[in-house]
Amino acid sequence: MSIVSFRDLTFDVDIEATKRYYQKFSVTDPDGKLFRNFKKNFEIITDEETRFFRSFCIDPLCFDVKIDCGWHNAMSVSGHYIFFGKCVKKKGTDFAVKNTLPENSQVISVNFGYEVGRFIFDFLENDTSWPETIPDDIPESCICIETRIINLPWLLSKKDGSADRLYIEETRRIFENILKQLNIEYSVMSHKEVSAYMKQWFLEYLPPTSDKKEMESVCLFSKEHSTLLWHMFTWGKVESEEGEHANECFDEKEKGECVILLENHKFGFILKNGDGLTSKILDPYKDIYVTAKDFSWSYVHTHEDGWIGPFFYHRGVQKQE
């Protein structure tokens, strides 16, 4: 066992158990673009980052990378590291590490984590305020380190595409796996079909008294600001259920044939029967729409969840007060 103090935390680390864990660890998709780009970025690792990983006996490449957002030349990624041990001290403000990290190490607290080089780390135990953030497959007697890299450069060749393209591909792959696990039959919409569907959605829910051009500028296309279809329920003042009651309405609804649209990624699915879908399943996805084939109802989980939305609209059904 080794004592490691990290800013206002002190840990009792089981060195041997942690080493054995990483010796047996295997990356889920080592040949995938996401991990290859992560690995290429760490052909060069800073002294500061090296000291952190060595302190907790963590192999930095034993990491299943999840892409959270992608741009053309960079991406935001996340995942988890672990080490065996326990937290033995949670108070104090001075950064001090005995026999591991030097006193001049540039480690600062950022939001709910600590910044070390390119990484932001957050230490999670079973008694954390957010236990649901700890993955189910984390062994007992471990500390989970939630890990984020906000701006990881895209270093692969042009033939491998770009970070934003990979983000869309990964999102679609994960969502298709969810549909398969739920035994929901589906077909994938083409880009042309998605564009046509978005225009149809707009026309179906456009109030007859609204200024069409004005609503197009807030829902479909504008050079001055971002547009989203669900602005129909805010700017367009289409009455709908909102918040937790919207989730309840969606969960209780017999869905039948319906369409799923992920607006930001511009892809969608046509479902033969969406009854297996729940608001909880859709919760990780932002600006996602589930709409009846005949447009009689529509559910939207927005990126402003908790502030604006989610929304559930049912044609001909009066909003509950």
C-alpha positions as CSV (number, residue, x, y, z in Angstrom):
1,M,0.0,0.0,0.0
2,S,1.1,3.5,-0.7
3,I,-0.1,6.9,0.5
4,V,-0.8,9.4,-2.3
5,S,-2.0,12.9,-1.4
6,F,-3.6,14.8,-4.2
7,R,-4.6,18.4,-3.5
8,D,-7.3,18.1,-0.8
9,L,-7.5,14.3,-1.0
10,T,-5.3,11.6,0.4
11,F,-5.5,8.0,-0.8
12,D,-4.3,4.6,0.4
13,V,-3.4,2.9,-2.9
14,D,-3.0,-0.8,-3.3
15,I,-0.1,-0.8,-5.8
16,E,0.0,-4.5,-6.6
17,A,-3.8,-4.9,-7.1
18,T,-3.8,-1.9,-9.4
19,K,-0.8,-3.2,-11.4
20,R,-2.5,-6.6,-11.8
21,Y,-5.7,-4.9,-13.1
22,Y,-3.9,-3.0,-15.8
23,Q,-1.8,-6.0,-16.8
24,K,-5.0,-7.9,-17.6
25,F,-6.9,-4.9,-19.1
26,S,-7.7,-5.0,-22.8
27,V,-9.1,-2.1,-24.8
28,T,-12.5,-2.9,-26.3
29,D,-11.7,-1.7,-29.8
30,P,-7.9,-1.2,-30.2
31,D,-8.1,-1.0,-34.0
32,G,-10.9,1.6,-34.1
33,K,-10.2,5.1,-35.2
34,L,-11.2,6.6,-31.8
35,F,-8.6,4.7,-29.8
36,R,-5.9,4.9,-32.6
37,N,-6.3,8.7,-32.5
38,F,-6.1,8.7,-28.7
39,K,-3.0,6.5,-28.7
40,K,-1.3,8.7,-31.3
41,N,-1.9,11.7,-29.2
42,F,0.0,10.0,-26.4
43,E,3.1,9.1,-28.3
44,I,4.3,12.2,-26.5
45,I,3.2,12.5,-22.8
46,T,4.1,15.4,-20.6
47,D,6.1,15.0,-17.4
48,E,3.2,16.3,-15.4
49,E,0.8,13.7,-16.9
50,T,3.4,10.9,-16.4
51,R,3.9,11.8,-12.7
52,F,0.1,11.6,-12.2
53,F,-0.3,8.2,-13.8
54,R,2.7,6.7,-12.1
55,S,1.5,7.9,-8.7
56,F,-1.6,5.8,-9.0
57,C,0.1,2.9,-11.0
58,I,-2.3,3.6,-13.9
59,D,-1.4,2.7,-17.5
60,P,-2.8,5.7,-19.5
61,L,-3.4,3.6,-22.7
62,C,-5.7,1.2,-20.8
63,F,-8.6,3.4,-21.6
64,D,-11.9,2.8,-23.4
65,V,-12.4,6.1,-25.1
66,K,-15.9,7.6,-25.6
67,I,-16.3,10.6,-27.9
68,D,-18.6,13.3,-26.5
69,C,-18.3,15.8,-29.3
70,G,-16.4,16.2,-32.5
71,W,-15.2,19.1,-34.7
72,H,-13.1,18.8,-37.9
73,N,-9.7,18.8,-36.3
74,A,-10.4,18.0,-32.7
75,M,-12.7,16.1,-30.3
76,S,-13.9,16.0,-26.7
77,V,-13.5,12.5,-25.2
78,S,-14.2,10.9,-21.9
79,G,-13.8,7.6,-20.0
80,H,-12.7,6.1,-16.7
81,Y,-9.5,5.0,-15.0
82,I,-9.5,3.1,-11.7
83,F,-7.1,2.2,-8.9
84,F,-7.5,-0.1,-6.0
85,G,-7.6,1.6,-2.6
86,K,-9.6,4.0,-0.6
87,C,-9.8,7.7,0.2
88,V,-8.5,8.4,3.7
89,K,-8.7,12.2,3.9
90,K,-11.0,14.7,2.2
91,K,-10.1,18.0,3.8
92,G,-7.4,20.6,3.5
93,T,-6.7,23.0,0.7
94,D,-3.0,22.9,0.1
95,F,-1.7,20.7,-2.7
96,A,0.9,18.3,-1.4
97,V,2.0,14.9,-2.5
98,K,4.5,12.8,-0.5
99,N,7.1,10.8,-2.5
100,T,5.0,11.0,-5.7
101,L,4.0,14.3,-7.3
102,P,6.4,17.3,-6.8
103,E,5.3,20.4,-5.0
104,N,5.5,22.5,-8.1
105,S,3.2,20.3,-10.2
106,Q,0.7,22.5,-12.0
107,V,-2.5,20.8,-10.9
108,I,-5.6,23.0,-10.4
109,S,-9.2,22.3,-9.6
110,V,-11.6,22.8,-12.6
111,N,-15.4,22.7,-12.0
112,F,-15.9,19.2,-10.6
113,G,-12.4,17.9,-11.3
114,Y,-8.7,18.5,-11.4
115,E,-6.8,19.5,-14.5
116,V,-3.5,17.7,-15.1
117,G,-2.0,18.5,-18.5
118,R,-4.6,17.6,-21.2
119,F,-6.8,15.7,-18.7
120,I,-9.5,16.6,-16.2
121,F,-9.9,14.1,-13.5
122,D,-12.7,13.6,-11.0
123,F,-12.4,11.0,-8.2
124,L,-15.6,9.0,-7.5
125,E,-16.4,6.6,-4.7
126,N,-19.5,4.6,-4.0
127,D,-20.6,7.3,-1.5
128,T,-20.4,10.0,-4.2
129,S,-23.3,12.4,-4.7
130,W,-23.6,11.0,-8.2
131,P,-23.2,7.2,-7.8
132,E,-24.9,6.6,-11.2
133,T,-21.8,8.1,-12.9
134,I,-19.7,5.1,-11.8
135,P,-19.8,2.4,-14.5
136,D,-21.4,-1.0,-13.4
137,D,-18.3,-3.0,-14.4
138,I,-16.0,-1.2,-11.9
139,P,-14.6,-3.7,-9.4
140,E,-15.2,-3.4,-5.7
141,S,-12.6,-1.7,-3.5
142,C,-11.8,0.7,-6.3
143,I,-11.7,4.4,-6.8
144,C,-13.1,5.4,-10.1
145,I,-11.5,8.4,-11.9
146,E,-13.9,10.0,-14.3
147,T,-11.7,11.4,-17.1
148,R,-12.2,14.0,-19.7
149,I,-10.1,15.6,-22.5
150,I,-11.8,18.7,-23.8
151,N,-9.7,19.3,-26.9
152,L,-8.0,16.2,-28.3
153,P,-6.4,16.9,-31.7
154,W,-7.3,14.7,-34.7
155,L,-4.0,13.2,-35.8
156,L,-5.0,10.4,-38.1
157,S,-4.6,10.7,-41.9
158,K,-7.2,12.2,-44.2
159,K,-8.3,8.7,-45.3
160,D,-9.6,8.1,-41.8
161,G,-12.0,11.1,-42.1
162,S,-12.4,13.7,-39.5
163,A,-13.3,14.0,-35.8
164,D,-16.8,15.3,-36.5
165,R,-17.5,12.5,-39.0
166,L,-16.3,10.0,-36.5
167,Y,-18.5,11.5,-33.8
168,I,-21.6,11.1,-36.0
169,E,-20.6,7.5,-36.9
170,E,-20.0,6.6,-33.3
171,T,-23.3,8.1,-32.2
172,R,-25.2,6.3,-34.9
173,R,-23.5,3.0,-34.1
174,I,-24.3,3.2,-30.4
175,F,-27.9,4.1,-31.1
176,E,-28.4,1.3,-33.5
177,N,-27.0,-1.1,-30.9
178,I,-29.7,0.2,-28.5
179,L,-32.4,-0.5,-31.0
180,K,-31.1,-4.0,-31.6
181,Q,-31.0,-4.7,-27.9
182,L,-34.6,-3.6,-27.6
183,N,-35.5,-5.8,-30.6
184,I,-36.9,-2.9,-32.5
185,E,-37.0,-3.2,-36.2
186,Y,-35.8,-0.1,-38.0
187,S,-34.5,1.3,-41.2
188,V,-31.9,4.0,-41.6
189,M,-32.9,7.2,-43.3
190,S,-30.7,8.7,-46.0
191,H,-29.4,12.2,-45.7
192,K,-31.9,13.3,-48.3
193,E,-34.7,11.7,-46.5
194,V,-33.7,13.4,-43.2
195,S,-33.6,16.8,-44.9
196,A,-37.1,16.3,-46.4
197,Y,-38.4,15.0,-43.1
198,M,-37.2,18.0,-41.1
199,K,-39.1,20.3,-43.5
200,Q,-42.2,18.1,-43.2
201,W,-42.0,18.2,-39.4
202,F,-41.8,22.0,-39.5
203,L,-44.8,22.3,-41.7
204,E,-46.9,19.8,-39.7
205,Y,-46.5,21.7,-36.5
206,L,-46.4,25.3,-37.8
207,P,-49.3,27.2,-36.4
208,P,-51.5,28.5,-39.2
209,T,-51.4,32.0,-37.7
210,S,-47.5,32.1,-37.6
211,D,-45.2,34.0,-39.8
212,K,-43.7,31.2,-41.9
213,K,-40.5,33.0,-42.9
214,E,-39.9,34.1,-39.3
215,M,-40.4,30.6,-38.0
216,E,-38.1,29.1,-40.7
217,S,-35.4,31.5,-39.5
218,V,-35.6,30.0,-36.0
219,C,-36.4,26.4,-36.8
220,L,-34.7,25.5,-40.1
221,F,-32.0,27.8,-41.5
222,S,-30.4,31.1,-40.6
223,K,-27.0,32.6,-41.2
224,E,-27.1,34.7,-38.0
225,H,-27.9,32.1,-35.3
226,S,-28.4,28.4,-34.7
227,T,-31.8,26.9,-35.6
228,L,-33.7,24.0,-34.0
229,L,-37.0,22.5,-34.8
230,W,-38.1,22.4,-31.2
231,H,-38.1,26.2,-31.2
232,M,-41.6,25.6,-32.5
233,F,-42.6,24.9,-28.8
234,T,-40.9,28.0,-27.5
235,W,-40.6,30.8,-30.1
236,G,-43.6,29.4,-32.0
237,K,-45.7,29.0,-28.8
238,V,-47.1,25.6,-29.8
239,E,-48.6,24.4,-26.6
240,S,-47.1,21.2,-25.3
241,E,-46.3,19.4,-22.1
242,E,-42.8,20.3,-20.7
243,G,-40.4,18.9,-18.2
244,E,-40.9,15.7,-16.2
245,H,-44.6,15.5,-17.2
246,A,-43.5,15.4,-20.9
247,N,-41.3,12.4,-20.0
248,E,-44.2,10.7,-18.3
249,C,-46.5,11.3,-21.3
250,F,-43.9,9.9,-23.7
251,D,-43.3,6.8,-21.5
252,E,-47.0,6.1,-21.2
253,K,-47.7,6.6,-24.9
254,E,-48.2,3.5,-27.2
255,K,-45.8,4.5,-29.9
256,G,-46.3,2.2,-32.8
257,E,-44.7,3.3,-36.1
258,C,-42.6,6.3,-35.5
259,V,-39.5,8.2,-36.6
260,I,-36.4,9.1,-34.6
261,L,-34.5,12.2,-35.6
262,L,-31.1,13.3,-34.1
263,E,-31.2,16.8,-35.4
264,N,-27.6,17.9,-34.8
265,H,-26.2,14.8,-36.5
266,K,-28.7,14.9,-39.4
267,F,-29.6,11.2,-39.3
268,G,-32.7,9.3,-38.4
269,F,-34.4,6.0,-38.1
270,I,-37.9,4.7,-39.1
271,L,-39.1,2.3,-36.4
272,K,-41.7,-0.4,-37.0
273,N,-42.8,-0.2,-33.4
274,G,-41.1,2.1,-30.9
275,D,-42.9,0.9,-27.8
276,G,-39.6,-0.2,-26.1
277,L,-38.3,3.4,-26.0
278,T,-38.4,5.4,-22.8
279,S,-37.3,8.9,-21.9
280,K,-34.5,7.4,-19.8
281,I,-33.0,5.6,-22.8
282,L,-33.1,8.8,-24.8
283,D,-31.7,10.9,-21.9
284,P,-28.0,10.8,-23.1
285,Y,-29.0,12.3,-26.5
286,K,-29.5,16.0,-27.1
287,D,-32.0,17.4,-29.5
288,I,-33.5,14.1,-30.3
289,Y,-37.0,13.7,-31.6
290,V,-39.4,10.8,-31.6
291,T,-42.5,11.5,-33.7
292,A,-45.5,9.4,-34.7
293,K,-45.5,8.4,-38.3
294,D,-48.7,10.4,-38.8
295,F,-47.3,13.3,-36.8
296,S,-50.1,13.0,-34.2
297,W,-47.6,13.4,-31.4
298,S,-43.9,14.3,-31.0
299,Y,-41.4,14.1,-28.1
300,V,-38.2,16.1,-27.9
301,H,-35.3,15.8,-25.5
302,T,-33.4,19.1,-25.9
303,H,-29.8,20.0,-25.1
304,E,-31.3,22.5,-22.6
305,D,-32.8,19.7,-20.5
306,G,-33.5,21.0,-17.0
307,W,-33.9,24.5,-18.4
308,I,-36.0,24.2,-21.5
309,G,-37.8,20.9,-22.3
310,P,-38.2,18.1,-22.8
311,F,-41.4,18.6,-24.7
312,F,-44.3,16.3,-25.6
313,Y,-47.0,17.4,-28.0
314,H,-50.1,15.5,-28.8
315,R,-52.4,16.9,-31.5
316,G,-55.9,17.5,-30.3
317,V,-55.0,17.0,-26.6
318,Q,-55.2,20.0,-24.4
319,K,-52.1,20.8,-22.3
320,Q,-52.5,20.0,-18.7
321,E,-52.2,22.9,-16.3
